[in-house]
Amino acid sequence: MSVIPFPRVGLQKGPAALLPPIPIFDARDSGLALHAQARLDTVRALLRSCLISMPAEAHGKVAELDAGAHAWLLASPSPYVGEIEAIAALLPMPGAFLINAAYEWGCTTLAAAAPDGRGARLLRTLDWDFDGLGRFVEVVRQRGPAGEFLNVTWPGAVGVLTALAPGRFAATINKGPAPAGAASASGAIVPDLSGLRRGLMPAMHLLRRVFEEAPDFATARDLMERIPIAAETIFTLTGLSPAETCVIERRPEAFVTQPGPVAAANDWANAPSWNNGMLCESDSPSRRLAIASHAGRAMAPFAWVEPPLRNAITRLAVEADARQGSLRVRGYEATPDRSDAMPVTADLELQV
């Protein structure tokens, strides 16, 4: 098993140093339920933010939606339902199952050679009109049979959306296009369960399993391609060399993989025939083109996070290099006039 020593954290200078740091939580022995317990005020604040953001007519349906999500998760092959139940037991309000079953966001990612030409670099933004995701982001140290990894996540969440396994790979999830009439556009603030296939693995839970079990890029790619998942999803994966880069576009039981350098947003770029009858984000092509222009370029941290990659609902930016064992994370929230997003955390720079 690989061992991650205590990360070396980069010191911030200038205005960024005045922003609060992103916490690092060691859950290798304690588990994620204890992470939620240790950050219970944060979990409650995130749930309250979600409830406030939802339309008033949806407020009375949260308990019903949460119960439906619990039932759906119990019917899935996810091994993490017990953790969610333990987290839900800590809370005075419903919502723990809902936020661990469905997701509604836009994302933009790039898998390409690192600037030194020796490794591979993953760039990623996450967009969701849910206040608090940037302010409350954390990095959680976790491990499984294949080794340890750093999960960019939030207290109360058990899946993986963005993570780095030093010496193995880095990977992220983008929401795929939704079947017409089944789900709302990314940036929606009411999580939608209608498009989830019953009895299949949530994509977020599959990605956690990958980080726990896959010893290398090839195995990670195989698991992401082969295991049926509950909804349309786009995985971006980088390994230890420029040749180990790809985007995997997934339907529940089908996939198309495009080797890198390659960018992804929220439409089927590599399986265009799949877009027929799907709800695609209208700005996906422009976001994908914008991030692709940074492939292999040396630049200051997060210099690439400019419009259209940064917008009013951007909440997170990440840079990861598995060969170097480096991870950078920055949280964003909406500006006061909600016309753009601004940094709300100091840049977290880890070298492990």
ROVO-99056 format. One line per field, with one value per atom (N, C-alpha, C): residue in three letters; z, y, x. Coordinates in pm, whole numbers. Example, Ala and Ser with C-alpha at 12.3 -4.5 7.8 and 13.67 -1.06 7.14 Angstrom:
// ROVO-99056
res: [ala,ala,ala,ser,ser,ser]
c3: [780,780,780,708,714,787]
c2: [-569,-450,-330,-225,-106,3]
c1: [1319,1230,1320,1285,1367,1290]
// end
This chain:
// ROVO-99056
res: [met,met,met,ser,ser,ser,val,val,val,ile,ile,ile,pro,pro,pro,phe,phe,phe,pro,pro,pro,arg,arg,arg,val,val,val,gly,gly,gly,leu,leu,leu,gln,gln,gln,lys,lys,lys,gly,gly,gly,pro,pro,pro,ala,ala,ala,ala,ala,ala,leu,leu,leu,leu,leu,leu,pro,pro,pro,pro,pro,pro,ile,ile,ile,pro,pro,pro,ile,ile,ile,phe,phe,phe,asp,asp,asp,ala,ala,ala,arg,arg,arg,asp,asp,asp,ser,ser,ser,gly,gly,gly,leu,leu,leu,ala,ala,ala,leu,leu,leu,his,his,his,ala,ala,ala,gln,gln,gln,ala,ala,ala,arg,arg,arg,leu,leu,leu,asp,asp,asp,thr,thr,thr,val,val,val,arg,arg,arg,ala,ala,ala,leu,leu,leu,leu,leu,leu,arg,arg,arg,ser,ser,ser,cys,cys,cys,leu,leu,leu,ile,ile,ile,ser,ser,ser,met,met,met,pro,pro,pro,ala,ala,ala,glu,glu,glu,ala,ala,ala,his,his,his,gly,gly,gly,lys,lys,lys,val,val,val,ala,ala,ala,glu,glu,glu,leu,leu,leu,asp,asp,asp,ala,ala,ala,gly,gly,gly,ala,ala,ala,his,his,his,ala,ala,ala,trp,trp,trp,leu,leu,leu,leu,leu,leu,ala,ala,ala,ser,ser,ser,pro,pro,pro,ser,ser,ser,pro,pro,pro,tyr,tyr,tyr,val,val,val,gly,gly,gly,glu,glu,glu,ile,ile,ile,glu,glu,glu,ala,ala,ala,ile,ile,ile,ala,ala,ala,ala,ala,ala,leu,leu,leu,leu,leu,leu,pro,pro,pro,met,met,met,pro,pro,pro,gly,gly,gly,ala,ala,ala,phe,phe,phe,leu,leu,leu,ile,ile,ile,asn,asn,asn,ala,ala,ala,ala,ala,ala,tyr,tyr,tyr,glu,glu,glu,trp,trp,trp,gly,gly,gly,cys,cys,cys,thr,thr,thr,thr,thr,thr,leu,leu,leu,ala,ala,ala,ala,ala,ala,ala,ala,ala,ala,ala,ala,pro,pro,pro,asp,asp,asp,gly,gly,gly,arg,arg,arg,gly,gly,gly,ala,ala,ala,arg,arg,arg,leu,leu,leu,leu,leu,leu,arg,arg,arg,thr,thr,thr,leu,leu,leu,asp,asp,asp,trp,trp,trp,asp,asp,asp,phe,phe,phe,asp,asp,asp,gly,gly,gly,leu,leu,leu,gly,gly,gly,arg,arg,arg,phe,phe,phe,val,val,val,glu,glu,glu,val,val,val,val,val,val,arg,arg,arg,gln,gln,gln,arg,arg,arg,gly,gly,gly,pro,pro,pro,ala,ala,ala,gly,gly,gly,glu,glu,glu,phe,phe,phe,leu,leu,leu,asn,asn,asn,val,val,val,thr,thr,thr,trp,trp,trp,pro,pro,pro,gly,gly,gly,ala,ala,ala,val,val,val,gly,gly,gly,val,val,val,leu,leu,leu,thr,thr,thr,ala,ala,ala,leu,leu,leu,ala,ala,ala,pro,pro,pro,gly,gly,gly,arg,arg,arg,phe,phe,phe,ala,ala,ala,ala,ala,ala,thr,thr,thr,ile,ile,ile,asn,asn,asn,lys,lys,lys,gly,gly,gly,pro,pro,pro,ala,ala,ala,pro,pro,pro,ala,ala,ala,gly,gly,gly,ala,ala,ala,ala,ala,ala,ser,ser,ser,ala,ala,ala,ser,ser,ser,gly,gly,gly,ala,ala,ala,ile,ile,ile,val,val,val,pro,pro,pro,asp,asp,asp,leu,leu,leu,ser,ser,ser,gly,gly,gly,leu,leu,leu,arg,arg,arg,arg,arg,arg,gly,gly,gly,leu,leu,leu,met,met,met,pro,pro,pro,ala,ala,ala,met,met,met,his,his,his,leu,leu,leu,leu,leu,leu,arg,arg,arg,arg,arg,arg,val,val,val,phe,phe,phe,glu,glu,glu,glu,glu,glu,ala,ala,ala,pro,pro,pro,asp,asp,asp,phe,phe,phe,ala,ala,ala,thr,thr,thr,ala,ala,ala,arg,arg,arg,asp,asp,asp,leu,leu,leu,met,met,met,glu,glu,glu,arg,arg,arg,ile,ile,ile,pro,pro,pro,ile,ile,ile,ala,ala,ala,ala,ala,ala,glu,glu,glu,thr,thr,thr,ile,ile,ile,phe,phe,phe,thr,thr,thr,leu,leu,leu,thr,thr,thr,gly,gly,gly,leu,leu,leu,ser,ser,ser,pro,pro,pro,ala,ala,ala,glu,glu,glu,thr,thr,thr,cys,cys,cys,val,val,val,ile,ile,ile,glu,glu,glu,arg,arg,arg,arg,arg,arg,pro,pro,pro,glu,glu,glu,ala,ala,ala,phe,phe,phe,val,val,val,thr,thr,thr,gln,gln,gln,pro,pro,pro,gly,gly,gly,pro,pro,pro,val,val,val,ala,ala,ala,ala,ala,ala,ala,ala,ala,asn,asn,asn,asp,asp,asp,trp,trp,trp,ala,ala,ala,asn,asn,asn,ala,ala,ala,pro,pro,pro,ser,ser,ser,trp,trp,trp,asn,asn,asn,asn,asn,asn,gly,gly,gly,met,met,met,leu,leu,leu,cys,cys,cys,glu,glu,glu,ser,ser,ser,asp,asp,asp,ser,ser,ser,pro,pro,pro,ser,ser,ser,arg,arg,arg,arg,arg,arg,leu,leu,leu,ala,ala,ala,ile,ile,ile,ala,ala,ala,ser,ser,ser,his,his,his,ala,ala,ala,gly,gly,gly,arg,arg,arg,ala,ala,ala,met,met,met,ala,ala,ala,pro,pro,pro,phe,phe,phe,ala,ala,ala,trp,trp,trp,val,val,val,glu,glu,glu,pro,pro,pro,pro,pro,pro,leu,leu,leu,arg,arg,arg,asn,asn,asn,ala,ala,ala,ile,ile,ile,thr,thr,thr,arg,arg,arg,leu,leu,leu,ala,ala,ala,val,val,val,glu,glu,glu,ala,ala,ala,asp,asp,asp,ala,ala,ala,arg,arg,arg,gln,gln,gln,gly,gly,gly,ser,ser,ser,leu,leu,leu,arg,arg,arg,val,val,val,arg,arg,arg,gly,gly,gly,tyr,tyr,tyr,glu,glu,glu,ala,ala,ala,thr,thr,thr,pro,pro,pro,asp,asp,asp,arg,arg,arg,ser,ser,ser,asp,asp,asp,ala,ala,ala,met,met,met,pro,pro,pro,val,val,val,thr,thr,thr,ala,ala,ala,asp,asp,asp,leu,leu,leu,glu,glu,glu,leu,leu,leu,gln,gln,gln,val,val,val]
c3: [0,0,0,-84,-85,40,83,202,166,205,182,310,312,430,447,559,580,468,398,281,317,224,234,175,254,214,173,51,3,79,107,174,73,109,20,48,-56,-43,-107,-68,-127,-75,-149,-102,-70,-144,-119,22,80,214,318,287,381,381,283,275,363,410,498,425,494,432,412,316,295,394,476,576,511,580,543,658,627,730,701,802,789,828,727,751,722,714,680,782,907,1012,1068,1065,1130,1043,910,821,801,704,665,758,830,926,1038,1082,1184,1128,998,934,944,912,921,1065,1159,1300,1346,1300,1338,1275,1164,1092,1087,1193,1190,1159,1210,1179,1029,966,822,744,785,718,726,844,861,776,770,691,543,494,354,323,412,389,394,488,495,368,318,195,79,74,-32,-21,100,119,83,124,92,-58,-128,-273,-351,-293,-365,-370,-477,-483,-364,-321,-201,-211,-332,-347,-327,-332,-314,-169,-83,55,127,104,171,119,12,-48,-13,66,93,163,266,338,245,159,63,-36,-88,-181,-112,13,87,111,145,165,35,-75,-204,-240,-209,-236,-151,-25,63,5,-37,-95,-221,-304,-428,-398,-301,-265,-209,-129,-74,-185,-296,-408,-499,-477,-559,-500,-578,-524,-447,-414,-343,-207,-174,-42,64,29,119,182,165,217,369,433,579,631,559,598,590,484,469,579,614,723,855,878,1001,1000,882,871,891,829,842,988,1065,1205,1290,1239,1312,1294,1192,1148,1196,1227,1269,1152,1031,911,804,711,601,497,409,299,276,374,360,247,232,125,-11,-16,-141,-201,-117,-171,-204,-156,-188,-300,-360,-469,-601,-599,-722,-725,-845,-859,-985,-978,-1089,-1103,-1186,-1202,-1341,-1373,-1493,-1454,-1533,-1504,-1635,-1625,-1740,-1696,-1775,-1737,-1857,-1826,-1929,-1881,-1967,-1942,-2052,-2015,-2114,-2049,-2132,-2080,-1983,-1881,-1789,-1862,-1814,-1881,-1896,-1803,-1815,-1920,-1979,-2083,-2033,-1902,-1848,-1787,-1728,-1662,-1731,-1657,-1707,-1604,-1654,-1564,-1588,-1480,-1486,-1435,-1516,-1476,-1467,-1366,-1346,-1277,-1331,-1259,-1234,-1126,-1094,-1079,-1150,-1149,-1095,-991,-937,-857,-880,-814,-673,-589,-455,-366,-297,-216,-103,-80,27,-21,-144,-194,-204,-237,-241,-103,-19,115,203,184,275,216,104,44,138,139,218,134,176,120,228,196,292,248,340,314,341,239,249,196,220,166,143,56,28,2,-45,-68,-163,-260,-358,-311,-205,-159,-109,-89,-33,-142,-110,-206,-133,-204,-154,-225,-150,-203,-181,-290,-281,-264,-144,-112,-6,55,157,270,390,501,472,495,468,338,248,120,131,71,80,-54,-165,-295,-328,-450,-500,-629,-636,-757,-820,-736,-781,-680,-725,-631,-700,-617,-663,-580,-649,-586,-628,-546,-587,-628,-740,-792,-864,-875,-947,-1056,-1017,-1115,-1046,-1127,-1082,-1168,-1115,-1192,-1141,-1229,-1194,-1264,-1218,-1278,-1331,-1452,-1506,-1523,-1502,-1531,-1681,-1726,-1868,-1906,-2036,-2081,-2025,-1998,-1944,-2056,-2049,-2146,-2143,-2258,-2267,-2180,-2095,-2009,-1879,-1860,-1739,-1632,-1669,-1569,-1612,-1519,-1546,-1587,-1633,-1679,-1562,-1590,-1483,-1425,-1297,-1225,-1158,-1185,-1117,-968,-887,-744,-677,-753,-697,-750,-666,-714,-770,-882,-954,-957,-915,-910,-1026,-1110,-1209,-1316,-1342,-1447,-1398,-1270,-1216,-1239,-1290,-1312,-1180,-1146,-1020,-1029,-920,-913,-967,-1009,-1062,-971,-989,-901,-929,-827,-848,-896,-993,-1050,-943,-850,-745,-657,-636,-553,-631,-762,-843,-841,-853,-857,-724,-613,-485,-487,-535,-543,-628,-739,-826,-749,-674,-599,-490,-434,-330,-386,-507,-554,-671,-751,-874,-845,-878,-851,-955,-1071,-1178,-1274,-1371,-1470,-1548,-1595,-1680,-1606,-1481,-1403,-1376,-1344,-1321,-1445,-1559,-1684,-1708,-1684,-1706,-1616,-1490,-1399,-1440,-1481,-1522,-1649,-1736,-1861,-1842,-1752,-1749,-1653,-1538,-1436,-1469,-1478,-1507,-1402,-1447,-1356,-1377,-1281,-1275,-1370,-1418,-1502,-1594,-1695,-1790,-1717,-1743,-1669,-1761,-1733,-1807,-1707,-1721,-1637,-1712,-1641,-1695,-1609,-1673,-1602,-1653,-1561,-1596,-1511,-1572,-1501,-1477,-1508,-1475,-1594,-1714,-1833,-1927,-2025,-2120,-2198,-2211,-2282,-2198,-2067,-1979,-1949,-2051,-2039,-2122,-2070,-2149,-2085,-2167,-2122,-2158,-2061,-2080,-2070,-2181,-2183,-2158,-2056,-2011,-2015,-2077,-2051,-1949,-1894,-1789,-1826,-1951,-1987,-2120,-2150,-2272,-2246,-2326,-2308,-2440,-2450,-2556,-2489,-2517,-2455,-2560,-2528,-2616,-2548,-2603,-2544,-2553,-2462,-2458,-2551,-2562,-2483,-2520,-2418,-2445,-2333,-2372,-2277,-2272,-2163,-2146,-2081,-2115,-2048,-2010,-2067,-2028,-2148,-2260,-2375,-2424,-2517,-2573,-2687,-2658,-2760,-2847,-2792,-2863,-2910,-2867,-2916,-2957,-3062,-3095,-3124,-3172,-3200,-3072,-2958,-2832,-2794,-2853,-2817,-2866,-2958,-3010,-2898,-2873,-2768,-2629,-2616,-2485,-2462,-2335,-2298,-2271,-2361,-2348,-2304,-2234,-2193,-2315,-2336,-2457,-2459,-2340,-2337,-2329,-2335,-2325,-2431,-2560,-2659,-2629,-2586,-2559,-2438,-2335,-2217,-2251,-2330,-2368,-2452,-2545,-2629,-2546,-2449,-2366,-2283,-2220,-2135,-2219,-2338,-2425,-2465,-2471,-2512,-2411,-2293,-2189,-2182,-2275,-2272,-2280,-2182,-2184,-2153,-2124,-2103,-1958,-1942,-1810,-1776,-1655,-1617,-1466,-1415,-1272,-1226,-1099,-1051,-1079,-1138,-1166,-1261,-1335,-1434,-1544,-1563,-1668,-1628,-1501,-1456,-1489,-1616,-1669,-1744,-1763,-1841,-1978,-2027,-1970,-1869,-1842,-1743,-1603,-1577,-1452,-1482,-1407,-1426,-1291,-1291,-1165,-1075,-1131,-1046,-1030,-1065,-1039,-889,-838,-695,-663,-763,-734,-856,-832,-937,-878,-960,-914,-1022,-979,-1066,-1000,-1075,-1016,-1110,-1054,-1129,-1047,-1091,-1013,-1009,-1115,-1117,-1015,-1009,-913,-774,-765,-638,-592,-687,-654,-674,-582,-587,-544,-626,-591,-593,-494,-483,-446,-510,-477,-475,-370,-362,-411,-476,-528,-478,-470,-449,-541,-554,-641,-586,-678,-639,-585,-512,-454,-555,-678,-778,-857,-822,-884,-1034,-1078,-1220,-1252,-1150,-1168,-1039,-1032,-909,-867,-737,-684,-585,-569,-472,-330,-253,-112,-20,-76,6,-40,47,4,-82,-173,-256,-169,-174,-106,-203,-169,-255,-176,-220,-155,-245,-185,-256,-170,-217,-133,-200]
c2: [-119,0,124,220,344,426,505,586,733,816,960,1024,1079,1150,1278,1344,1468,1566,1619,1704,1830,1873,2003,2106,2201,2300,2428,2475,2597,2720,2812,2937,3037,3108,3207,3345,3424,3562,3655,3783,3881,3868,3922,3923,3785,3681,3547,3499,3549,3507,3552,3653,3703,3620,3533,3449,3326,3266,3150,3030,2947,2829,2719,2631,2512,2405,2353,2253,2120,2048,1911,1821,1717,1626,1486,1421,1287,1185,1121,1023,881,861,729,623,661,566,596,723,760,737,756,743,874,874,999,1039,943,981,1065,1030,1110,1244,1248,1377,1468,1414,1493,1534,1445,1478,1589,1584,1688,1822,1822,1945,1962,1925,1921,2056,2163,2296,2324,2277,2297,2216,2092,2009,2076,2126,2193,2319,2394,2517,2486,2380,2343,2301,2223,2181,2301,2392,2512,2595,2606,2682,2618,2486,2416,2443,2436,2459,2601,2697,2837,2859,2790,2809,2748,2647,2580,2668,2656,2732,2701,2797,2781,2661,2634,2523,2387,2384,2257,2231,2333,2316,2205,2195,2093,1953,1941,1810,1751,1821,1775,1641,1626,1499,1385,1412,1309,1274,1377,1351,1276,1312,1247,1100,1071,932,853,918,852,823,917,895,782,774,664,529,520,394,358,460,434,387,450,409,267,231,96,-9,29,-65,-69,22,28,-64,-92,-173,-92,31,115,56,45,-4,105,227,340,390,316,362,369,275,277,404,454,580,696,698,806,797,676,660,713,688,738,891,951,1096,1153,1090,1137,1135,1037,1025,1141,1210,1323,1452,1454,1580,1597,1719,1746,1773,1758,1790,1684,1663,1569,1630,1548,1596,1516,1440,1368,1267,1196,1096,1163,1272,1342,1394,1459,1518,1412,1289,1181,1090,1126,1044,1119,1247,1323,1443,1485,1607,1680,1812,1898,2011,1992,2100,2099,2205,2211,2206,2142,2134,2142,2181,2183,2122,2028,1960,1946,1926,1905,1798,1700,1598,1612,1651,1678,1663,1671,1664,1778,1749,1853,1944,2065,2157,2102,2015,1960,1850,1810,1708,1567,1549,1416,1350,1431,1378,1422,1410,1451,1543,1641,1738,1739,1748,1760,1898,1970,2098,2082,2148,2126,2246,2290,2381,2311,2348,2296,2414,2409,2516,2462,2526,2487,2604,2644,2760,2721,2689,2639,2707,2813,2890,2805,2820,2747,2640,2594,2489,2536,2662,2714,2745,2802,2843,2722,2612,2499,2380,2397,2285,2242,2113,2057,1952,1916,1802,1696,1577,1467,1357,1315,1207,1074,988,859,750,625,515,394,305,179,75,-43,-150,-112,-23,13,126,194,304,421,532,651,754,844,948,1069,1182,1311,1347,1357,1379,1524,1596,1736,1731,1760,1726,1820,1780,1859,1768,1817,1736,1690,1562,1504,1431,1446,1375,1250,1140,1015,974,1029,994,1075,1056,1131,1200,1331,1409,1450,1478,1520,1468,1395,1343,1315,1302,1271,1155,1052,942,956,1017,1039,908,914,796,700,732,645,723,810,883,994,1081,1182,1168,1203,1188,1280,1310,1394,1342,1394,1367,1497,1492,1597,1537,1618,1573,1560,1449,1430,1492,1500,1552,1468,1532,1462,1431,1318,1291,1403,1446,1557,1529,1625,1611,1541,1484,1407,1486,1584,1656,1799,1883,2023,2048,2168,2203,2212,2203,2220,2358,2368,2491,2488,2384,2373,2355,2401,2398,2303,2223,2116,1984,1908,1780,1693,1630,1555,1407,1322,1177,1104,1176,1107,1036,1085,1023,912,878,777,636,547,408,331,265,190,65,37,-85,-71,52,73,167,168,242,392,476,620,648,737,764,813,896,947,834,732,619,527,515,437,501,633,696,677,678,647,504,410,271,262,336,336,382,491,541,444,372,276,149,106,-26,-30,75,71,106,19,48,138,157,233,287,367,431,329,221,123,58,23,-40,60,183,287,306,316,333,216,93,-25,-22,13,18,127,242,351,316,239,201,87,-6,-135,-141,-77,-95,-9,-68,10,117,234,345,398,476,511,622,702,817,856,936,984,1064,1029,1087,1097,1195,1210,1206,1107,1095,1152,1223,1265,1203,1140,1061,1093,1115,1133,1041,988,899,964,888,932,982,968,1012,1082,1159,1225,1127,1003,903,855,880,834,949,986,1091,1051,1070,1037,1097,1106,1136,1017,972,858,908,907,947,824,832,714,733,637,610,496,464,361,233,188,61,71,188,207,315,315,416,446,566,606,674,627,683,754,877,957,982,930,960,1108,1152,1293,1327,1457,1564,1586,1600,1607,1687,1763,1843,1793,1824,1781,1893,1900,1991,1910,1942,1871,1825,1798,1738,1622,1546,1433,1485,1514,1567,1456,1335,1225,1119,1131,1044,1134,1217,1320,1265,1143,1086,1070,1059,1047,1176,1289,1417,1428,1343,1347,1316,1408,1389,1417,1477,1508,1659,1697,1837,1869,1943,1977,2123,2151,2289,2371,2486,2564,2620,2639,2693,2586,2459,2352,2363,2385,2396,2509,2625,2737,2710,2646,2613,2508,2409,2303,2360,2448,2509,2596,2669,2758,2681,2571,2498,2420,2376,2302,2386,2518,2606,2609,2552,2554,2423,2333,2203,2222,2169,2171,2304,2407,2541,2561,2619,2661,2795,2808,2931,2938,3054,3072,2992,2950,2874,2945,2871,2916,3035,3062,3171,3140,3013,2971,2990,3020,3031,3170,3189,3312,3279,3379,3352,3292,3195,3142,3029,2992,2887,2933,3062,3119,3196,3170,3238,3252,3299,3333,3212,3091,2974,2885,2937,2863,2858,2737,2720,2653,2601,2525,2521,2532,2509,2419,2324,2226,2203,2187,2144,2023,1916,1794,1728,1674,1602,1481,1361,1240,1202,1230,1196,1279,1407,1495,1487,1428,1425,1562,1648,1786,1811,1886,1920,2065,2142,2280,2290,2362,2378,2523,2579,2715,2714,2772,2785,2920,2922,3044,3054,3177,3204,3319,3341,3447,3584,3677,3816,3874,3987,4042,4066,4104,4126,4000,3888,3756,3757,3842,3847,3766,3726,3655,3578,3512,3445,3499,3494,3544,3443,3440,3346,3378,3274,3292,3210,3138,3065,3100,3085,3086,2963,2972,2855,2749,2628,2516,2449,2439,2376,2261,2137,2019,1951,1904,1826,1704,1587,1467,1360]
c1: [84,0,88,53,128,96,189,171,190,96,106,157,278,324,243,261,186,219,119,145,222,306,369,274,235,135,206,175,237,189,278,243,191,83,24,81,92,138,36,39,-50,-192,-292,-430,-485,-440,-493,-462,-353,-315,-417,-498,-597,-724,-742,-860,-842,-952,-940,-881,-804,-745,-849,-823,-905,-860,-950,-910,-870,-782,-745,-788,-865,-914,-861,-807,-753,-860,-921,-1027,-979,-848,-795,-836,-843,-883,-1021,-1061,-1187,-1309,-1297,-1411,-1485,-1576,-1642,-1756,-1816,-1919,-1858,-1738,-1671,-1624,-1592,-1563,-1685,-1802,-1925,-1953,-1928,-1951,-1859,-1733,-1637,-1671,-1741,-1777,-1928,-1997,-2142,-2204,-2146,-2199,-2190,-2083,-2067,-2171,-2194,-2294,-2431,-2465,-2594,-2601,-2492,-2491,-2510,-2445,-2461,-2604,-2664,-2802,-2896,-2874,-2959,-2945,-2821,-2799,-2874,-2872,-2944,-3094,-3147,-3291,-3330,-3248,-3276,-3275,-3183,-3170,-3285,-3349,-3457,-3581,-3661,-3786,-3875,-3953,-4036,-4129,-4179,-4273,-4206,-4072,-4001,-3964,-3975,-3931,-4006,-4134,-4214,-4192,-4115,-4093,-3957,-3877,-3741,-3741,-3827,-3831,-3872,-3969,-4013,-3903,-3834,-3723,-3610,-3583,-3475,-3508,-3632,-3674,-3665,-3703,-3691,-3547,-3457,-3315,-3261,-3305,-3262,-3304,-3428,-3477,-3401,-3373,-3299,-3158,-3092,-2956,-2954,-3054,-3059,-3073,-3136,-3152,-3031,-2935,-2815,-2707,-2601,-2491,-2388,-2418,-2322,-2287,-2159,-2119,-2114,-2157,-2139,-2268,-2378,-2507,-2505,-2437,-2428,-2363,-2263,-2199,-2299,-2379,-2477,-2581,-2623,-2720,-2663,-2534,-2471,-2465,-2439,-2437,-2578,-2679,-2817,-2862,-2814,-2854,-2801,-2699,-2641,-2719,-2807,-2867,-3010,-3050,-3187,-3281,-3230,-3308,-3282,-3375,-3350,-3258,-3204,-3122,-2996,-2949,-2822,-2825,-2937,-2946,-2958,-3032,-3055,-2924,-2842,-2718,-2615,-2635,-2542,-2593,-2705,-2761,-2765,-2798,-2818,-2727,-2694,-2614,-2657,-2655,-2698,-2596,-2496,-2398,-2338,-2270,-2189,-2042,-1961,-1818,-1741,-1615,-1527,-1394,-1341,-1217,-1124,-995,-893,-797,-770,-668,-563,-442,-339,-202,-99,38,64,145,190,290,310,402,543,588,724,734,620,621,642,657,685,562,475,357,230,119,-13,-77,-151,-214,-364,-438,-583,-623,-702,-761,-911,-972,-1115,-1182,-1296,-1384,-1517,-1583,-1715,-1810,-1923,-2023,-2155,-2206,-2337,-2391,-2514,-2573,-2620,-2522,-2546,-2443,-2484,-2391,-2333,-2205,-2138,-2043,-2059,-1971,-1827,-1805,-1669,-1615,-1699,-1656,-1625,-1699,-1687,-1611,-1545,-1472,-1358,-1330,-1220,-1148,-1028,-957,-950,-1001,-1006,-910,-826,-731,-802,-808,-876,-785,-823,-745,-833,-783,-848,-741,-780,-682,-569,-596,-493,-402,-438,-354,-436,-368,-429,-461,-554,-591,-643,-643,-690,-819,-926,-1060,-1100,-1128,-1173,-1325,-1374,-1512,-1567,-1679,-1747,-1793,-1797,-1849,-1991,-2017,-2148,-2158,-2059,-2058,-1972,-2017,-1939,-1878,-1926,-1871,-1748,-1699,-1583,-1622,-1598,-1619,-1487,-1388,-1256,-1155,-1054,-956,-824,-720,-585,-531,-482,-409,-263,-178,-39,30,99,166,75,-56,-150,-225,-315,-397,-474,-536,-632,-756,-872,-995,-1103,-1199,-1313,-1438,-1552,-1682,-1741,-1795,-1883,-2022,-2124,-2260,-2277,-2331,-2360,-2492,-2521,-2651,-2765,-2876,-2992,-3091,-3160,-3267,-3369,-3416,-3511,-3633,-3666,-3783,-3756,-3635,-3609,-3539,-3458,-3381,-3362,-3332,-3311,-3168,-3143,-3009,-2912,-2784,-2686,-2699,-2665,-2691,-2827,-2907,-3036,-3013,-3106,-3087,-3185,-3257,-3338,-3282,-3212,-3159,-3270,-3244,-3346,-3310,-3404,-3382,-3446,-3522,-3604,-3522,-3400,-3320,-3229,-3233,-3143,-3199,-3116,-3156,-3149,-3257,-3263,-3174,-3108,-3027,-2886,-2847,-2713,-2634,-2504,-2413,-2419,-2433,-2417,-2275,-2261,-2128,-2030,-2077,-1989,-1935,-2018,-1977,-1883,-1907,-1814,-1676,-1669,-1538,-1465,-1536,-1469,-1415,-1495,-1447,-1321,-1319,-1201,-1078,-1090,-975,-933,-1027,-993,-928,-969,-932,-835,-826,-746,-601,-506,-365,-300,-367,-304,-409,-360,-446,-528,-463,-532,-648,-627,-735,-846,-808,-910,-996,-931,-1006,-1101,-1055,-1139,-1262,-1245,-1359,-1458,-1408,-1496,-1574,-1513,-1579,-1678,-1647,-1717,-1834,-1827,-1930,-2052,-2170,-2292,-2316,-2359,-2385,-2527,-2573,-2715,-2757,-2663,-2701,-2587,-2621,-2521,-2413,-2288,-2176,-2055,-1970,-1845,-1730,-1641,-1523,-1402,-1317,-1188,-1080,-981,-881,-742,-648,-508,-422,-315,-224,-89,17,152,232,180,252,155,207,118,30,75,-5,-123,-121,-227,-324,-400,-500,-621,-741,-861,-985,-1090,-1225,-1312,-1391,-1480,-1624,-1694,-1835,-1919,-2007,-2079,-2230,-2296,-2435,-2439,-2557,-2558,-2483,-2497,-2433,-2358,-2306,-2228,-2123,-2017,-1913,-1845,-1789,-1698,-1580,-1460,-1339,-1256,-1215,-1131,-998,-886,-756,-723,-637,-600,-486,-456,-517,-663,-748,-891,-958,-1062,-1139,-1282,-1350,-1488,-1568,-1697,-1789,-1912,-2030,-2151,-2233,-2164,-2230,-2146,-2200,-2126,-2039,-1915,-1824,-1767,-1755,-1691,-1790,-1914,-2022,-2137,-2118,-2217,-2356,-2366,-2498,-2580,-2513,-2585,-2657,-2619,-2681,-2824,-2865,-3001,-3100,-3192,-3291,-3240,-3122,-3065,-3065,-3070,-3059,-2913,-2850,-2708,-2694,-2586,-2560,-2517,-2580,-2554,-2412,-2351,-2216,-2109,-2145,-2046,-1936,-1969,-1861,-1764,-1814,-1723,-1637,-1692,-1611,-1506,-1546,-1452,-1338,-1370,-1267,-1174,-1230,-1148,-1048,-1090,-997,-896,-936,-844,-724,-741,-632,-518,-538,-435,-356,-381,-312,-161,-89,56,120,42,97,143,261,306,240,189,120,113,80,62,-60,-62,-177,-309,-401,-537,-546,-437,-443,-544,-575,-668,-814,-843,-982,-1035,-1066,-1122,-1251,-1339,-1461,-1427,-1503,-1627,-1606,-1479,-1457,-1495,-1484,-1533,-1659,-1762,-1890,-1959,-2081,-2149,-2172,-2173,-2199,-2075,-1957,-1834,-1810,-1781,-1759,-1625,-1556,-1434,-1345,-1213,-1114,-1005,-957,-860,-755,-630,-519,-454,-433,-378,-279,-171,-68,-28,-68,-44,103,176,318,395,367,433,371,251,181,138,101,65,-84,-141,-283,-300,-372,-409,-561,-615,-760,-790,-892,-939,-1091,-1151,-1296,-1343,-1460,-1521,-1665,-1715,-1857,-1897,-2026,-2076,-2037,-2011,-1988,-2119,-2112,-2235,-2346,-2312,-2417,-2449,-2383,-2407,-2383,-2292,-2258,-2133,-2059,-1932,-1906,-1790,-1748,-1613,-1588,-1461,-1404,-1272,-1212,-1257,-1286,-1324,-1236,-1138,-1042,-900,-805,-667,-643,-548,-515,-449,-502,-439,-345,-218,-118,-55,-80,-26,77,183,284,311,272,282,368]
// end
